[in-house]
Amino acid sequence: MQKPAQFRFNEDWMAVFTGFIVIVLTIFIYEYVPSLPLLFSPKEKWSGTEFLTGFLSRPNLLRIVYIFLFFAVMGWIGIKLTGKRTNYFFGAFIIIALLAILAQVISTNTLIKSVSLETVFFSVLIGLIISNTMKLPDWLKQAVQSEFYIKIGLVLLGTTVLFSNIMKAGALGLVQALVVVLSVWYLAYWIARKMKVDKEMSTMLASAVSICGVSAAIATSGAIKGDHKKLSYVISLVLIVAIPMMIFMPYLAKWLGLSQEVAGAWIGGTIDTTGAVVASGTIIGETAQKYAVIIKSAQNVLLGVAAFAISIYWSYTNKQAGIEKPTARVIWDRFPKFVIGFILASLLFSFALNEETVKQAGDTIKGYQNIWFSMAFVCIGLETRFRDIFTAENRRPMYAFLLAQLFNVIITFVIAYLLFR
């Protein structure tokens, strides 16, 4: 007698479920039991003995243990319900968690912070070093679930993308964000395709250049079910290129005699990581920093809309064999459900909660989001070998990215000058 097929939950829906459990519990704890150690207060930076007195203090270590134990249980439930093997999951998850913590500790060091290298960069690097120097045991692979962790992180990311930020930017900020995102995305995609970069990589590159760097690349990869190796390469490009831009753009703005408003809007619309935007704006002045952050926030708000549009376009244009036009059912089946979770989380924090809860719970959830992303990119590193990233065929995407970024700098300069001079 044939065994009945086991019912499996969709991984996207499990990511939405897990993300909202984290969101709802965080809000509940802040409202009713704020003394619980599950609340996370991410440390901005540390140096010297602060590591011993802060990070390695008993209360902080206990908090880390409680948080990762909770995440391990949520991860195990999600993986189990999707029908994957989980008999060694908890032991493997501990290893992934420790590597993610190591990446977080390195990235928050004062010296590292000064050059704006983010946690995801060190997460990928740590994973790459391990995967290229030793063979991963099979039991560890049970917790190497990069796509699942990324989707959870993206749902949590929705809580930081507030529609109120667009209102702070005002009409001019909204105009710049829309014009830059639409024009630069199309131009970057066109350049990449002309240089014979494949459609998948071109889409991720265009989103990274035009919207908000790493987050946009991650969201786009999730929306089109992209190759993790390609995503890792795009993120590496974003983070490496952001460093010289962060250093030289403020001095170029001063040399050109730009006002702080124009300089801030230019920097906020071109540099692809929020940390680098803040650092670069600060070099010019307080007003420049304010405008840079507002413009970057306005572009960040468009991330959910962009991911939704890209996922619909991708589902419609990538037809199954033998089907002339995909039906509404096919589009729905292919549509990444985490985008729905992202938008719902954004709406919840934009309109349904009071300002104090949004600030307090939002800061904690952002810390959780960084943890899930960090674990995801440790896993991507563990799944990737250097020879897969640094190959001759990857030169074209690099040249396409650099050329698109150059046009981004020029287009955004013109728009910022016209709107904010």
C-alpha positions in Angstrom: 0.0 0.0 0.0 1.4 3.4 -1.0 2.2 5.8 1.8 0.1 9.1 1.6 2.2 12.1 0.5 3.3 14.3 3.4 1.8 17.8 3.4 4.4 20.5 3.3 4.0 24.2 4.1 5.3 26.7 1.6 8.7 28.1 2.7 7.6 31.7 1.8 4.6 31.4 4.1 6.6 29.9 6.9 9.0 32.9 6.6 6.1 35.3 6.9 4.7 33.3 9.9 8.1 33.3 11.6 8.7 37.0 10.9 5.3 38.0 12.4 5.8 35.8 15.4 9.0 37.8 16.1 7.3 41.1 15.4 4.2 40.5 17.5 6.2 39.0 20.5 8.6 42.0 20.4 5.7 44.5 20.5 3.9 42.5 23.3 7.1 42.3 25.4 7.7 46.1 25.1 4.1 46.9 26.0 3.7 44.5 29.0 7.0 42.9 30.1 9.9 45.1 29.1 12.2 43.5 31.7 12.4 40.2 29.7 15.9 39.4 28.4 14.6 38.6 25.0 14.7 42.3 24.0 17.7 43.1 22.0 19.7 46.3 22.2 22.3 46.2 19.4 25.6 47.8 20.4 26.6 50.5 17.9 30.3 50.0 18.3 33.0 48.9 20.7 36.7 49.3 21.3 39.4 47.9 23.7 38.1 46.8 27.1 34.5 47.6 26.1 34.4 44.2 24.5 35.0 42.5 27.9 32.8 44.8 30.0 30.0 45.0 27.4 29.6 42.2 25.0 31.1 39.5 27.3 29.2 40.6 30.4 26.9 37.9 31.9 23.6 39.8 31.2 24.5 40.3 27.6 25.6 36.7 27.1 22.4 35.4 28.6 20.4 37.7 26.4 22.2 36.3 23.3 21.6 32.7 24.4 17.9 33.4 25.0 17.5 35.1 21.6 19.3 32.5 19.6 17.5 29.7 21.4 14.2 31.3 20.5 15.4 31.8 16.9 16.6 28.1 16.8 13.1 26.9 17.8 11.4 29.1 15.3 13.8 28.0 12.6 13.4 24.4 13.4 9.6 24.7 13.3 9.8 26.4 9.9 12.2 23.9 8.4 10.3 20.9 9.8 7.0 22.1 8.4 8.5 22.5 4.9 9.3 18.8 5.0 13.1 19.1 5.3 15.3 16.9 7.6 15.9 18.4 11.0 17.5 15.6 13.2 20.8 17.5 13.5 19.3 21.0 13.1 19.9 22.4 16.6 23.5 21.4 16.7 24.1 22.8 13.2 22.2 26.0 14.1 24.5 26.7 17.0 27.5 26.7 14.7 25.8 29.1 12.2 24.7 31.3 15.1 28.2 31.5 16.5 29.7 32.5 13.1 26.9 35.2 12.7 27.8 36.5 16.2 31.5 36.6 15.2 30.6 38.7 12.1 28.5 41.1 14.2 31.3 41.5 16.8 33.9 42.2 14.0 31.7 44.7 12.2 30.9 46.8 15.3 34.5 47.4 16.2 35.3 51.1 16.2 38.0 50.7 13.5 35.8 48.6 11.2 32.9 51.0 11.7 35.1 53.9 10.5 35.3 52.4 7.1 31.6 51.4 7.0 32.1 47.7 6.4 28.8 46.0 7.3 28.0 42.8 9.1 26.8 41.0 5.9 30.2 41.5 4.4 32.0 39.7 7.2 29.3 37.1 7.3 29.9 36.2 3.7 33.7 36.4 4.2 33.7 34.0 7.2 31.5 31.5 5.4 33.7 31.7 2.3 36.9 31.2 4.3 35.4 28.1 5.9 33.9 26.6 2.7 37.2 27.1 0.8 39.5 25.6 3.4 37.5 22.6 4.6 34.7 20.2 3.6 31.4 20.9 5.3 30.0 17.9 7.2 26.5 16.7 6.1 24.9 17.3 9.5 25.9 21.0 9.3 24.0 21.5 6.1 20.7 21.0 7.8 21.0 24.6 9.2 22.5 26.1 6.0 19.1 27.5 5.0 20.1 30.9 3.5 16.9 31.5 1.5 14.7 30.8 4.5 16.7 33.1 6.7 16.8 35.9 4.1 13.0 35.8 3.7 12.5 36.1 7.5 14.9 39.0 7.5 13.1 40.7 4.7 9.7 40.5 6.5 11.4 42.1 9.5 12.9 44.7 7.2 9.4 45.9 6.5 9.1 47.3 10.1 12.0 49.8 9.3 10.6 51.0 6.0 8.1 53.7 7.2 5.9 55.7 4.9 6.2 58.6 7.3 9.8 59.0 6.1 8.6 60.0 2.6 6.5 62.8 4.3 9.7 64.0 6.0 11.4 64.2 2.7 8.6 66.4 1.3 7.5 66.7 -2.3 11.0 67.3 -3.6 12.5 64.3 -1.8 9.8 62.1 -3.2 10.3 63.4 -6.7 14.0 62.8 -6.5 13.5 59.2 -5.1 11.0 58.3 -7.8 13.0 59.8 -10.7 16.3 58.3 -9.6 14.9 54.9 -8.9 13.0 54.6 -12.2 15.6 56.2 -14.5 18.7 54.6 -12.9 17.1 51.1 -12.6 16.2 51.1 -16.3 19.6 52.5 -17.4 21.5 50.0 -15.2 19.5 47.1 -16.5 20.0 48.2 -20.1 23.8 48.6 -19.6 24.1 45.2 -18.0 22.1 43.5 -20.8 24.0 45.3 -23.5 27.2 43.9 -21.9 25.7 40.4 -22.1 25.1 40.0 -18.4 22.3 37.4 -17.8 18.8 38.6 -17.0 18.9 37.5 -13.4 22.2 39.2 -12.5 21.2 42.3 -14.5 18.0 42.6 -12.4 19.9 42.3 -9.1 22.5 44.8 -10.2 20.0 47.4 -11.4 18.1 47.2 -8.1 21.3 47.5 -6.0 22.5 50.5 -7.9 19.2 52.4 -8.1 17.3 51.7 -4.8 19.3 51.0 -1.7 22.2 48.7 -2.3 22.4 45.5 -0.2 18.7 45.4 0.9 17.5 46.0 -2.6 19.7 43.2 -4.0 18.5 40.8 -1.3 14.8 41.7 -1.9 15.2 41.4 -5.6 17.0 38.0 -5.3 14.1 36.8 -3.2 11.5 38.1 -5.6 13.0 36.4 -8.6 14.3 33.3 -6.7 17.8 34.3 -7.8 21.1 32.4 -7.5 22.8 32.9 -4.1 26.2 33.0 -5.7 25.2 35.9 -7.9 23.6 37.7 -5.0 26.8 37.2 -3.0 28.8 38.8 -5.8 26.5 41.8 -6.2 26.6 42.4 -2.4 30.4 42.3 -2.5 30.4 44.9 -5.3 28.0 47.2 -3.5 30.0 47.1 -0.2 33.4 47.5 -1.9 32.4 50.4 -4.2 30.6 52.2 -1.4 33.8 52.8 0.6 35.7 55.0 -2.0 32.4 56.8 -2.8 31.9 57.5 0.9 35.3 59.0 1.3 35.7 61.1 -2.0 32.1 62.3 -2.7 32.0 64.8 0.3 35.3 66.4 -0.9 34.1 66.5 -4.5 30.9 68.2 -3.3 32.9 70.8 -1.4 35.2 71.3 -4.4 32.2 71.9 -6.7 30.9 74.5 -4.2 27.6 72.7 -3.6 25.2 73.7 -0.8 24.8 71.3 2.0 21.2 70.6 0.8 22.3 69.7 -2.7 25.4 67.7 -1.5 23.3 65.7 1.0 20.6 64.9 -1.6 23.3 63.8 -4.0 25.1 61.6 -1.5 21.8 60.1 -0.2 20.7 59.2 -3.8 24.0 57.6 -4.9 25.8 55.8 -2.1 24.3 52.4 -1.7 24.6 51.6 2.0 22.9 53.6 4.8 25.9 53.5 7.1 28.1 55.0 4.4 25.5 57.7 3.6 25.4 58.8 7.2 29.2 58.9 7.4 29.6 60.7 4.1 27.0 63.3 5.0 28.6 63.9 8.3 31.9 64.9 6.7 30.1 67.8 5.0 27.9 69.0 7.9 24.8 68.4 9.9 22.4 69.7 7.2 24.0 67.6 4.5 23.7 64.5 6.8 20.0 65.2 7.4 19.2 65.6 3.7 21.3 62.5 2.8 19.5 60.3 5.3 16.0 61.6 4.3 16.7 61.0 0.6 18.1 57.5 1.3 15.0 56.8 3.5 12.7 57.9 0.8 14.4 55.5 -1.6 14.2 52.7 1.0 10.5 53.2 1.3 10.2 52.3 -2.4 11.9 49.0 -1.8 8.6 47.1 -1.1 6.9 48.6 -4.2 9.9 47.8 -6.4 10.1 44.2 -5.1 6.4 43.7 -5.7 6.6 45.1 -9.3 9.8 43.1 -10.1 8.2 39.8 -8.8 5.0 40.4 -10.9 7.1 41.2 -14.0 9.4 38.2 -13.4 6.5 35.8 -13.0 4.8 37.1 -16.1 7.8 37.2 -18.4 9.4 33.9 -17.3 6.7 31.6 -18.8 6.6 27.9 -18.3 7.2 25.7 -21.4 4.1 25.3 -23.5 2.2 28.2 -21.9 1.8 31.3 -24.0 0.7 33.6 -21.2 0.8 32.6 -17.5 -2.6 32.6 -15.8 -3.4 34.5 -12.6 -2.9 31.2 -10.7 0.6 30.7 -12.2 1.6 34.2 -11.3 0.3 33.7 -7.7 2.2 30.5 -7.3 5.4 32.1 -8.5 4.9 35.3 -6.6 7.2 35.5 -3.5 4.9 35.6 -0.5 7.5 37.2 1.7 6.8 40.5 -0.2 3.3 40.4 1.3 4.8 40.0 4.8 7.2 42.9 4.1 4.3 45.2 3.0 2.1 44.2 5.9 4.9 44.8 8.4 5.6 48.2 6.8 1.9 49.2 7.0 1.6 48.0 10.6 4.6 50.1 11.8 3.6 53.1 9.5 0.0 53.5 10.6 -1.2 51.1 13.3 1.3 51.7 16.2 2.1 54.7 18.3 5.4 56.6 17.7 7.1 55.3 20.9 6.3 51.7 20.2 7.5 52.1 16.6 10.8 53.6 17.9 11.5 51.1 20.7 10.2 47.9 19.1 11.5 48.9 15.7 15.1 49.3 17.0 15.0 45.8 18.5 13.4 44.2 15.4 16.1 45.9 13.3 18.7 44.1 15.5 16.8 40.8 14.9 16.7 41.5 11.2 20.5 41.9 11.1 20.9 38.6 12.9 18.8 36.7 10.4 20.6 38.4 7.5 23.9 37.6 9.1 23.1 33.9 9.5 21.8 33.9 5.9 25.0 35.3 4.5 27.2 33.0 6.6 25.2 30.2 4.9 25.7 31.7 1.4 29.4 31.9 2.1 29.4 28.2 3.2 27.7 27.3 0.0 30.1 29.2 -2.3 33.7 28.8 -3.4 36.0 31.6 -4.4 36.4 30.2 -7.9 32.6 30.6 -8.3 32.8 34.3 -7.6 36.1 35.5 -9.0 35.9 34.1 -12.5 36.4 35.7 -16.0 32.7 35.6 -16.7 32.1 37.9 -13.6 34.1 40.7 -15.1 31.2 41.8 -17.3 28.9 42.3 -14.3 31.6 44.2 -12.5 32.1 46.6 -15.5 28.3 46.9 -15.9 27.9 47.8 -12.2 30.7 50.4 -12.2 29.4 52.0 -15.4 25.8 52.1 -14.1 27.1 53.6 -10.8 28.9 56.3 -12.8 25.7 57.2 -14.6 23.8 57.1 -11.2 26.2 59.7 -9.8 25.7 62.0 -12.8 21.9 61.6 -13.1 21.4 62.1 -9.3 23.7 65.1 -9.3 21.6 66.8 -12.0 18.3 66.0 -10.2 19.6 67.0 -6.8 21.0 70.3 -8.2 17.7 71.2 -10.0 15.5 70.4 -6.9 17.5 71.5 -3.9 19.8 74.4 -5.1 
